[in-house]
């Protein structure tokens, strides 16, 4: 019976993985005209529990969540964890003359993290990489022969990133003497004064997107309408390296009623992750057809094939990505912890290239930089018995500002966001399972120079499932 239950659990987990991959690959994740360029609108590629700190995660070291932003963090895991969540997005697109409201939902991630013991940790999962979804119309374009045409552009699809990584942590301890009020040595405490951790992720980026262009001529042109479609598929690997270094700055103990009590603890953690520039295999099929106009659907129906390219193979160069940050941490004698997280992210999209791209010049791509800051407060350590739920809840707030990877009129589109979040114990204070809730509000783009501005509210709902405080998973039973 024990093996039957284990088999059922493994089968269910496998089914969840397969369904989640399918949903992540097929869902409509964006409705943005800017997703026409490059590989689409880039996703945050950050775990949802960090939504409340605006994604400033590269130097955070959560012990009960998978932080795939920095693979060096896996060695910090103290419990196995299954982590997943969805994002609900409500947004408004506007230009100088009109606006449109819409909403969508999407799978944010699915991750599994495992502490392996002796300083090692590992994790694997999937997360959306980029999304394509737009419909653009250009009315009454004048042609050389005096006629006019309407051009309609559309796209849908997206790409997913799967990852598998591991890391190793090395701790450094020292013995600290605790003195009485009279200056006598009362106790000796062994304390962690620093550690460094190194990690690596092997990534697989895969998925497909469809791009279309319909050309509808006026009734007097005498020309066939034109329907053009292009399907693009990518699938290739990449590597991400990560590092963490934590140093204790100040620690102070007092000897009270026969025991040593830590009354002050200041730490600083530096984190960095680097994804290599990557040449990705890309394939494309292009089809051009004469078409007829269907008034009932207000669209074109393909008829005769004018051109079919067959399967074309090419290369897509994704730029390197660097994330670097610091976390300053303070804990008082009641173990109330406050963490201030800072992060800088850079990705130079001027180096992007696609040998099969035919929808705009490469001067659209910019050197993207973003800056984020978050504050995280934990009133009582996670897993404290008999503590009220609101005391073991983690409270978060953050801000973000940066230039995106797209530019128009030599000016990069800017993004500004503010965020709030909480991580709530799910089954009482003894449980390590967490319900992660977060939201962020902000803008992207501008209405200047005929551009489009997006104002959005993103709400994240997720869960991190871990063993109960007194339970152990993946431990072989021993009988005597």
C-alpha positions as CSV (number, residue, x, y, z in Angstrom):
1,X,0.0,0.0,0.0
2,X,2.8,2.4,0.8
3,X,4.4,1.9,-2.6
4,X,1.0,2.3,-4.3
5,X,0.5,5.7,-2.6
6,X,3.9,6.8,-3.6
7,X,3.3,5.7,-7.2
8,X,0.0,7.6,-7.3
9,X,1.8,10.7,-6.0
10,X,4.4,10.5,-8.7
11,X,1.9,10.0,-11.5
12,X,-0.2,13.0,-10.3
13,X,2.9,15.1,-10.1
14,X,3.9,14.0,-13.7
15,X,0.4,14.9,-15.0
16,X,0.6,18.3,-13.3
17,X,3.9,18.9,-15.0
18,X,2.7,17.9,-18.4
19,X,-0.5,20.0,-18.2
20,X,1.4,23.0,-16.8
21,X,3.9,22.9,-19.6
22,X,1.0,22.7,-22.2
23,X,-0.8,25.6,-20.6
24,X,2.4,27.7,-20.3
25,X,3.2,27.1,-24.0
26,X,-0.3,27.7,-25.3
27,X,-1.8,30.5,-23.2
28,X,-2.4,34.0,-24.5
29,X,-0.1,36.0,-22.1
30,X,-0.3,39.5,-23.7
31,X,-2.3,41.9,-25.8
32,X,0.4,44.4,-26.7
33,X,1.4,45.9,-30.0
34,X,5.0,46.0,-28.8
35,X,5.1,42.2,-28.7
36,X,5.4,42.4,-32.5
37,X,9.1,43.0,-32.1
38,X,12.0,40.7,-31.2
39,X,10.8,37.5,-29.4
40,X,7.7,39.2,-28.1
41,X,7.0,41.0,-24.8
42,X,9.5,39.7,-22.2
43,X,8.1,38.2,-19.1
44,X,9.5,39.0,-15.6
45,X,11.1,35.5,-15.3
46,X,11.0,35.9,-11.6
47,X,9.2,33.7,-9.0
48,X,5.8,35.1,-8.0
49,X,6.7,35.2,-4.2
50,X,9.0,38.2,-5.2
51,X,6.2,40.2,-6.8
52,X,5.8,42.2,-3.6
53,X,9.5,43.4,-3.8
54,X,9.2,44.3,-7.5
55,X,11.5,41.5,-8.5
56,X,14.6,42.6,-6.6
57,X,15.5,39.0,-5.8
58,X,19.0,38.3,-7.0
59,X,20.5,38.7,-3.5
60,X,17.6,37.3,-1.5
61,X,18.1,33.9,0.1
62,X,14.7,32.5,0.9
63,X,14.9,29.1,2.8
64,X,11.3,28.0,1.9
65,X,10.9,29.2,-1.7
66,X,12.6,28.5,-5.1
67,X,14.4,31.7,-6.3
68,X,15.4,30.7,-9.8
69,X,16.5,34.3,-10.5
70,X,19.8,33.2,-8.9
71,X,20.7,29.5,-9.1
72,X,23.1,30.0,-6.2
73,X,20.1,30.3,-3.9
74,X,19.1,26.6,-4.1
75,X,21.7,25.7,-1.5
76,X,19.7,27.8,1.0
77,X,16.6,25.5,0.9
78,X,15.9,23.7,4.1
79,X,12.8,21.8,3.0
80,X,11.5,20.3,-0.3
81,X,9.1,22.7,-1.9
82,X,6.6,22.7,-4.8
83,X,5.8,26.2,-6.0
84,X,3.3,27.5,-8.5
85,X,1.0,30.4,-9.2
86,X,-0.9,32.5,-11.6
87,X,-1.0,36.1,-12.6
88,X,-4.2,38.1,-13.2
89,X,-3.5,41.2,-15.3
90,X,-6.0,44.1,-15.9
91,X,-4.7,46.8,-18.2
92,X,-5.5,49.8,-20.4
93,X,-3.8,50.6,-23.7
94,X,-4.0,54.2,-24.8
95,X,-2.6,56.5,-27.4
96,X,-3.2,60.3,-28.0
97,X,-6.8,59.8,-29.2
98,X,-8.3,56.6,-27.8
99,X,-8.0,53.9,-25.1
100,X,-9.0,50.2,-24.6
101,X,-9.3,48.1,-21.5
102,X,-8.7,44.4,-21.3
103,X,-7.7,41.6,-18.9
104,X,-6.0,38.2,-19.0
105,X,-4.6,35.5,-16.8
106,X,-1.5,33.3,-17.2
107,X,0.5,30.6,-15.4
108,X,3.4,32.4,-13.7
109,X,5.7,29.5,-12.8
110,X,5.9,25.9,-11.7
111,X,9.0,25.0,-9.6
112,X,10.3,22.2,-7.4
113,X,13.2,22.7,-5.1
114,X,15.2,20.1,-3.1
115,X,17.8,20.4,-0.4
116,X,20.4,17.7,-1.1
117,X,22.4,18.0,2.1
118,X,26.1,18.8,2.7
119,X,25.7,22.3,1.3
120,X,24.0,21.2,-2.0
121,X,20.6,22.2,-3.3
122,X,18.8,21.7,-6.6
123,X,15.7,23.0,-8.4
124,X,13.8,22.6,-11.7
125,X,10.7,24.1,-13.3
126,X,9.2,26.2,-16.0
127,X,8.3,29.9,-16.4
128,X,7.0,32.0,-19.4
129,X,9.9,33.6,-21.3
130,X,8.1,35.9,-23.7
131,X,4.6,36.4,-25.2
132,X,3.3,37.5,-28.6
133,X,-0.3,38.8,-28.9
134,X,-1.4,41.9,-31.0
135,X,-3.7,43.2,-33.7
136,X,-2.7,46.4,-35.5
137,X,-4.5,48.0,-38.4
138,X,-3.3,50.7,-40.8
139,X,-6.2,52.3,-42.7
140,X,-6.2,53.6,-46.3
141,X,-2.6,53.4,-47.2
142,X,-2.1,55.1,-50.6
143,X,-0.4,53.0,-53.3
144,X,1.6,54.2,-56.3
145,X,-1.2,53.4,-58.8
146,X,-3.7,55.7,-57.0
147,X,-5.6,53.0,-55.1
148,X,-5.5,52.4,-51.4
149,X,-5.2,49.4,-49.1
150,X,-5.6,48.5,-45.5
151,X,-2.9,46.6,-43.7
152,X,-3.7,44.4,-40.7
153,X,-1.0,42.9,-38.6
154,X,-1.6,40.1,-36.0
155,X,0.4,37.8,-33.9
156,X,-0.1,35.2,-31.2
157,X,2.0,32.6,-29.3
158,X,5.0,32.7,-27.1
159,X,8.0,31.0,-25.6
160,X,8.7,29.2,-22.4
161,X,11.9,28.7,-20.4
162,X,12.5,25.4,-18.6
163,X,15.4,25.2,-16.2
164,X,17.3,22.6,-14.1
165,X,20.0,23.8,-11.7
166,X,22.1,23.1,-8.7
167,X,24.3,25.0,-6.2
168,X,26.8,24.5,-3.4
169,X,27.2,26.6,-0.3
170,X,30.3,26.8,2.0
171,X,29.8,28.2,5.5
172,X,32.3,29.8,7.8
173,X,31.8,29.7,11.6
174,X,33.5,31.2,14.6
175,X,33.2,30.9,18.3
176,X,31.9,34.0,20.0
177,X,32.3,34.6,23.8
178,X,29.3,35.9,25.7
179,X,30.2,38.1,28.7
180,X,28.2,38.9,31.8
181,X,27.6,42.4,32.9
182,X,30.8,42.2,35.0
183,X,32.9,41.2,31.9
184,X,33.2,37.5,32.7
185,X,33.0,34.8,30.1
186,X,29.7,33.1,30.7
187,X,29.2,31.1,27.5
188,X,30.6,30.4,24.0
189,X,28.3,30.5,21.0
190,X,29.2,29.0,17.6
191,X,28.0,31.5,15.0
192,X,27.8,31.6,11.2
193,X,29.8,34.6,10.2
194,X,29.8,34.3,6.4
195,X,29.1,32.0,3.5
196,X,29.5,31.9,-0.3
197,X,27.4,29.9,-2.7
198,X,27.8,29.2,-6.4
199,X,25.1,27.8,-8.7
200,X,24.3,27.0,-12.4
201,X,21.1,26.7,-14.3
202,X,20.8,24.8,-17.6
203,X,17.9,26.4,-19.5
204,X,15.8,25.3,-22.4
205,X,13.9,28.0,-24.3
206,X,11.1,26.6,-26.6
207,X,7.8,27.5,-28.2
208,X,6.3,29.0,-31.3
209,X,4.5,32.1,-32.5
210,X,2.4,33.0,-35.5
211,X,2.7,36.3,-37.3
212,X,0.3,37.5,-40.0
213,X,-0.3,40.4,-42.4
214,X,-3.5,40.9,-44.3
215,X,-3.6,43.4,-47.2
216,X,-7.1,44.5,-48.2
217,X,-7.3,46.6,-51.4
218,X,-10.1,49.0,-52.2
219,X,-12.9,48.0,-54.6
220,X,-11.4,50.0,-57.4
221,X,-7.9,48.5,-57.4
222,X,-8.8,45.3,-59.3
223,X,-6.1,43.5,-57.2
224,X,-6.4,40.3,-55.2
225,X,-6.3,40.7,-51.5
226,X,-3.2,39.3,-49.9
227,X,-2.8,37.0,-46.9
228,X,0.6,36.4,-45.4
229,X,1.4,34.1,-42.5
230,X,4.6,33.1,-40.8
231,X,5.1,30.5,-38.1
232,X,8.3,30.7,-36.1
233,X,9.6,27.9,-33.8
234,X,12.6,28.0,-31.5
235,X,14.1,25.4,-29.2
236,X,17.6,25.6,-27.7
237,X,19.6,25.6,-24.5
238,X,21.4,28.3,-22.5
239,X,23.3,28.7,-19.3
240,X,22.9,30.9,-16.2
241,X,25.5,31.3,-13.5
242,X,24.9,32.6,-10.0
243,X,26.8,33.6,-7.0
244,X,26.0,34.7,-3.4
245,X,28.2,36.0,-0.6
246,X,26.8,36.8,2.9
247,X,28.8,38.5,5.6
248,X,27.8,39.2,9.2
249,X,28.5,42.9,10.0
250,X,27.4,43.2,13.6
251,X,26.2,40.6,16.1
252,X,25.8,41.1,19.9
253,X,24.9,38.7,22.6
254,X,23.8,39.1,26.3
255,X,23.8,36.5,29.0
256,X,20.4,36.5,30.6
257,X,19.0,34.1,33.2
258,X,21.5,31.4,32.4
259,X,21.4,31.5,28.6
260,X,22.9,33.5,25.8
261,X,20.5,35.8,23.9
262,X,21.3,37.5,20.6
263,X,20.0,41.0,20.8
264,X,21.4,42.4,17.5
265,X,22.3,40.9,14.1
266,X,23.3,42.9,11.0
267,X,24.1,41.1,7.7
268,X,24.8,42.1,4.1
269,X,24.4,39.8,1.1
270,X,25.7,40.3,-2.4
271,X,24.2,38.4,-5.3
272,X,24.9,38.2,-9.0
273,X,23.6,36.1,-11.9
274,X,24.8,36.1,-15.5
275,X,23.1,34.5,-18.5
276,X,25.4,34.0,-21.4
277,X,24.7,35.4,-24.8
278,X,23.1,32.6,-26.7
279,X,22.7,31.5,-30.3
280,X,19.4,29.8,-30.6
281,X,18.2,27.6,-33.4
282,X,15.1,29.1,-35.1
283,X,12.9,27.8,-37.9
284,X,10.2,29.5,-39.9
285,X,7.6,28.7,-42.5
286,X,6.2,31.5,-44.7
287,X,3.0,31.4,-46.8
288,X,1.6,34.0,-49.1
289,X,-1.9,33.6,-50.6
290,X,-4.4,35.4,-52.7
291,X,-7.5,35.9,-50.6
292,X,-11.1,36.8,-50.7
293,X,-12.8,39.2,-48.2
294,X,-15.5,37.8,-46.0
295,X,-17.8,40.5,-44.9
296,X,-19.5,38.4,-42.1
297,X,-16.2,37.9,-40.3
298,X,-14.5,41.1,-41.5
299,X,-11.5,39.0,-42.5
300,X,-9.7,37.3,-45.4
301,X,-9.9,33.7,-46.5
302,X,-6.9,32.3,-48.2
303,X,-7.3,30.9,-51.8
304,X,-4.4,30.4,-54.2
305,X,-0.9,30.0,-52.9
306,X,1.5,32.6,-54.3
307,X,4.6,31.6,-52.4
308,X,5.6,29.0,-49.8
309,X,9.1,29.1,-48.4
310,X,9.2,25.6,-46.9
311,X,11.0,25.1,-43.6
312,X,13.7,27.7,-43.2
313,X,16.4,27.4,-40.5
314,X,18.3,30.3,-39.0
315,X,19.9,31.7,-35.9
316,X,18.6,34.0,-33.2
317,X,21.0,35.8,-30.9
318,X,19.7,36.6,-27.4
319,X,21.8,39.1,-25.5
320,X,23.6,38.3,-22.3
321,X,21.8,39.3,-19.0
322,X,23.4,40.6,-15.9
323,X,21.6,41.0,-12.5
324,X,23.4,42.3,-9.4
325,X,22.1,43.3,-6.1
326,X,22.6,43.7,-2.3
327,X,20.4,42.8,0.7
328,X,20.8,44.5,4.0
329,X,19.3,42.5,6.9
330,X,18.6,43.4,10.5
331,X,17.2,41.2,13.2
332,X,16.5,42.2,16.8
333,X,16.3,40.1,20.0
334,X,12.6,39.1,19.3
335,X,13.9,37.7,15.9
336,X,11.9,40.3,14.0
337,X,13.7,40.6,10.6
338,X,13.8,43.5,8.2
339,X,15.5,43.1,4.8
340,X,16.2,45.9,2.3
341,X,16.8,44.5,-1.2
342,X,18.4,46.4,-4.1
343,X,18.9,45.2,-7.7
344,X,20.2,46.3,-11.0
345,X,19.5,44.4,-14.2
346,X,21.1,45.0,-17.6
347,X,20.5,43.3,-21.0
348,X,21.9,45.0,-24.1
349,X,19.4,44.2,-26.8
350,X,21.4,46.2,-29.4
351,X,23.3,42.9,-29.9
352,X,20.0,41.0,-30.7
353,X,19.8,39.6,-34.2
354,X,17.5,37.2,-36.0
355,X,18.5,35.9,-39.5
356,X,14.9,35.3,-40.4
357,X,13.3,38.4,-39.0
358,X,11.4,40.6,-41.5
359,X,9.2,42.9,-39.4
360,X,11.3,46.0,-38.7
361,X,14.8,47.2,-38.3
362,X,17.2,46.3,-35.6
363,X,17.5,49.9,-34.6
364,X,14.3,49.3,-32.5
365,X,16.4,47.5,-29.8
366,X,18.1,49.3,-26.9
367,X,20.4,48.7,-24.0
368,X,17.9,47.9,-21.3
369,X,18.5,48.8,-17.6
370,X,16.2,48.5,-14.7
371,X,16.5,49.3,-11.0
372,X,14.4,47.9,-8.2
373,X,14.2,48.1,-4.5
374,X,12.1,46.1,-2.0
375,X,11.5,45.9,1.7
376,X,10.6,42.6,3.4
377,X,9.5,42.3,7.1
378,X,9.1,39.0,9.0
379,X,7.7,39.7,12.5
380,X,8.3,36.2,13.8
381,X,10.4,33.4,12.2
382,X,8.5,30.9,10.0
383,X,7.5,27.8,11.8
384,X,7.3,29.4,15.3
385,X,4.8,27.2,17.2
386,X,1.6,28.8,18.6
387,X,2.3,32.1,17.0
388,X,-0.6,34.1,15.5
389,X,-0.7,33.8,11.7
390,X,-0.2,37.5,11.2
391,X,3.1,37.4,13.0
392,X,4.6,34.6,10.8
393,X,3.3,36.4,7.7
394,X,6.0,38.0,5.5
395,X,5.1,41.6,4.4
396,X,6.6,43.1,1.3
397,X,6.7,46.4,-0.6
398,X,8.8,47.5,-3.6
399,X,9.4,50.0,-6.5
400,X,10.9,49.6,-9.9
401,X,12.1,51.9,-12.7
402,X,13.8,51.2,-15.9
403,X,14.3,51.4,-19.7
404,X,12.9,48.6,-21.8
405,X,14.5,46.7,-24.7
406,X,12.5,48.8,-27.3
407,X,13.2,52.3,-28.4
408,X,11.3,54.6,-30.8
409,X,12.7,58.0,-32.1
410,X,15.9,57.1,-30.3
411,X,14.2,57.0,-26.9
412,X,13.7,53.8,-25.0
413,X,10.3,53.0,-23.6
414,X,10.3,53.4,-19.8
415,X,8.6,51.3,-17.1
416,X,7.6,52.4,-13.6
417,X,6.0,50.1,-11.0
418,X,5.1,49.9,-7.3
419,X,4.2,46.7,-5.5
420,X,2.9,45.1,-2.3
421,X,2.8,41.5,-1.2
422,X,2.4,39.0,1.6
423,X,3.3,35.4,2.3
424,X,0.9,33.8,4.7
425,X,1.2,30.5,6.6
426,X,-1.4,28.2,5.0
427,X,-2.2,25.6,7.7
428,X,-1.2,27.3,11.0
429,X,2.0,28.6,12.5
430,X,3.6,25.1,12.5
431,X,3.2,24.7,8.8
432,X,5.9,25.8,6.3
433,X,3.4,25.8,3.4
434,X,2.8,29.4,2.3
435,X,0.1,31.3,0.4
436,X,1.8,34.0,-1.6
437,X,-0.2,37.0,-2.6
438,X,1.1,40.1,-4.4
439,X,0.2,42.9,-6.7
440,X,2.0,45.6,-8.6
441,X,0.8,48.7,-10.5
442,X,2.6,50.7,-13.1
443,X,3.0,52.0,-16.6
444,X,5.0,51.0,-19.7
445,X,5.6,53.2,-22.7
446,X,4.3,56.6,-23.6
447,X,1.6,58.4,-25.7
448,X,4.2,60.8,-27.2
449,X,5.1,60.6,-30.9
450,X,2.1,58.4,-31.8
451,X,3.2,55.6,-29.3
452,X,1.0,53.5,-27.0
453,X,1.1,53.6,-23.2
454,X,0.1,50.6,-21.1
455,X,-1.2,51.0,-17.6
456,X,-1.7,47.7,-15.7
457,X,-2.5,46.1,-12.4
458,X,-1.0,42.6,-11.9
459,X,-2.3,40.4,-9.2
460,X,-0.3,37.2,-8.2
461,X,-1.8,34.2,-6.4
462,X,0.5,31.4,-5.6
463,X,1.4,28.6,-3.2
464,X,4.6,27.1,-1.9
465,X,3.9,23.6,-0.6
466,X,6.3,22.2,1.9
467,X,6.4,19.4,4.5
468,X,4.9,20.1,8.0
469,X,7.4,21.2,10.6
470,X,7.7,17.6,11.9
471,X,7.5,15.8,8.6
472,X,10.3,14.8,6.2
473,X,10.0,14.0,2.6
474,X,12.3,11.9,0.4
475,X,13.9,10.2,3.5
476,X,14.4,6.4,3.3
477,X,12.8,4.7,6.3
478,X,15.0,2.4,8.4
479,X,13.7,-0.6,10.2
480,X,15.4,-2.7,12.9
